[in-house]
Amino acid sequence: MEENVVSSGSGVDAPQPARVAPPVYRGSSHKRSPALAAFLSFFPGLGHLYNGEIGKALAFICAFATVIFGLAETDHDNGGIFFGLLIPFVLFYNMIEAYRSAERINLQSMSGVATVDEPASNRLWGWSLVAMGGILLLHNMNLFRLQWISKLWPVLMIGAGVVLLRGSLFGNRQ
């Protein structure tokens, strides 16, 4: 067996450390079915549990429960329409996100490279849970009324539009 050696200027040979290949991300060996993930998402969060994304599952379960709670707590004339329209939005977005997540997981598994920064996406879902919980807590303490959301929701749309435009105009500078 031949040992790698490095010659120094003093005439003494020092052994060179062996090179170790970096670990390769293998991904999940279990393929996810995007169609099954979308179908399971008829029950909010279940498709994400199937994909192994617990944070997203909790966020969608809480979002659906928040919309149902908002629908039950508001006057049907004063905000029920807004919360009623949010039910299919949450449901369909949940299904689309579960489908896309299953496709992403399969692509990562085939390519052998992790392409998504999981802690960053977990932070997003965590903050959404904090926001929904905070709104419901303030409502229960009579410090915030859910009817205000039904009147001010266009402000949320304007804010989301500004964020999307900012990202498309200036790109993702980091």
N, C-alpha and C positions, 0 to 999 in steps of 0.2 A: 504494500500500500504506500503510495507516494503522498507525502505531506506537503501542503502549500507553505512555502517559506518566503520571507521577505529579507533581502540583504540590506543591512545597514552600512553606513560608511565606516564603522569601526571593525568590520570583518566578522561580526557576530550575527548569525542568522536567527531571526525571531519567527516563530510560527504565526501564520496569518489565520485569523478567525474564519471558521467555515461560513459560507454564505447560506442563509436560510431564506427560502422563498416566502413572500408574504402570504398570509392566509387568504384564500379565495372564498368569496361569499357564494354559497351554494343555493341560497333561497330555500323556499319551502318545497319539499318533494311532493306535497299534496296539491294537486291542481284544483283550482276553484272554478266552479261553473258559474259564469256571469248570469245566465238565464235563471239558475236556481237562486242565486243571491238576490236578483231582482224580484223573483216570485216570493221568496221569504220576506221581503221587505214590505209586503202588504200588511204585515204586522211590524210597525216601525221598530227598527233596531235589530230585528232578527237576522236580516241579510248581512249586517255588519258583524254580528256575532259569528255567523257562519264563516266570514272572511277573517275572523280573528282580530277585529278592530273594536276593542271594548270601549274605548273613548268615544268613537263615533256612535256606537250603539247607544250608549248612555245619553249622548247629546240628542239623538233623534227621538229616543223614548221620552225624554224630558220636554223636547220641543212639541211633540204631539200632545203630551199631557198638558202643557202650558196653553196650547191653543184650545183644547177642550175645556179647560178651566176658564179661560177667557171668554169663551162662548157661553158658558153657563153663568158667569158672573156679570155679564153686561146685559143691558137692555137690548132687546131684539131690534128696536128702532134706532138705538144709539150706538151700536158697535157690533151687534151680532152678525151683520153682513160681512164686516171686515174679518172677524175671527172665523166665520163660516167659509170664507174664501181661502183662508190660510190652511185649512185642513187638507184640501187636495194638493196645495203647493208643497206642504211638508211631506205628504205621502209620496208624491211623484218625485220630488227631489231626493228623498230617501232611497227610492227604487233606482233612480239613475246613478246616484253616488255609489250604491252597493254594486251595481253592474260594472261601473268604471273601476272601482277598487278591485274587483275580482279579476278584471282584465289586466290591471297594473301588476297585481300579485303574480299572475301567470307569466307576464313578460319579464318580470324580475327573476322568476324562477328559471326561465329559459335562457336569459342572457347571462346570469351569474353575477350581476352587478346590482347593488342596492342603489336605486336612483332617486329615492324619496327620503328626505330628512324627517324621519318619524317623530323625533321630539318636537320639531316645529309644528307639525300638523296636530300633535297631541295638545300643544299649548292653545291652538286655535279652538279646538273642541272643548278644552277645559274652560277657556274664557267664555265660551258661549253658554256653558252650564252655569257659570258664576253669574252671568248677566240675567239669564232666565230665572234663576233662583232668587236673585236680588230683587227683580221686578215683582215676583210673587210674594216675597217677604214684605216688601214695602206696601203692597196691596193689602195683605193681611193685617198690617199694622195701621191701616187707614192713612198712610202717608203718601200714597200714590193710587190713583184710580185707573183701572184698565181702560175705562172709557176714553181717557186722554190719548191712549195709543191709537184708538180708532179715529180720532180727529187729527192727530199729528203724524200719521204714518207717511204722508207724502214727504215729510222732512227726511225720513229714513230712506226713501227712494232717491231723493236728491243727493243725500250723502253717499249712498252706494254708487250712484252714477258718477259723482266726483272722483271717488276712489278708482273706479274702473277707467275713467278717462285719464286720470293721472298716471295709472299704470301703462295704458296704451300709448300715451303721448311721450312719457319720459322713460319708458322701459323699466326693467328691473335693475336698478342701480343698487349695488350693495357694497 
